[in-house]
Amino acid sequence: MSADEGVRVSSMMTRRIVILGFMGCGKTTIGRQLARELESDFVDLDSFITHREGRSPAEIISQESESAFREVETLALRDVLQDKTAKVIALGGGTWTMPANRTLIALHDCASVWLDVPFEVCWERIASADTERPLAPDRDAALAKYNSRCGDYALAERAITIGISDTVETIAAQILRDF
């Protein structure tokens, strides 16, 4: 790492990074890579919720409702942000779409990064994963959700357009370069 890169990484440590984007866009994978490069803690919000609630976001949505899950999610986000140990946080696909969550993130001076991945790439990952997605039970529902969220995602501080040939390392490097 050059001296300039060290200065950039050092200044990045003063602000936490929240990674946002649609289901299957790579938030967790990129977040983990960023945390490794920053030598910092990482929190995946959906995993945090699963551990804390004893059931996954999909289970909460299926058993209660999406709005009930969003309340649980906002409380979990608040707690993660108050802890301050994690420098990189991967949000759930819908976390950023809630104005209260964007306000929480802004109040904690986090850098927000949207992983702008084409729908077809996300859908391929969703369809091939062994994970229940109650908000994307089929391609049409997923596409409608994707289209409805893009306007909110565009409110992020930085958008990273990701192509099929981009690697985890190059995406992380671009994020670090941009802040």
Secondary structure, 3 states (H helix, E strand, C coil): CCHHHHHHHHHHCCCCEEEECCCCCCHHHHHHHHHHHHCCEEEEHHHHHHHHHCCCHHHHHHHCCHHHHHHHHHHHHHHHHHHCCEEEEECCCCHHHCHHHHHHHHHCCCEEEEEECCHHHHHHHHHHCCCCCCCCCCHHHHHHHHHHHHHHHCCCCEEEECCCCCCHHHHHHHHHHHC
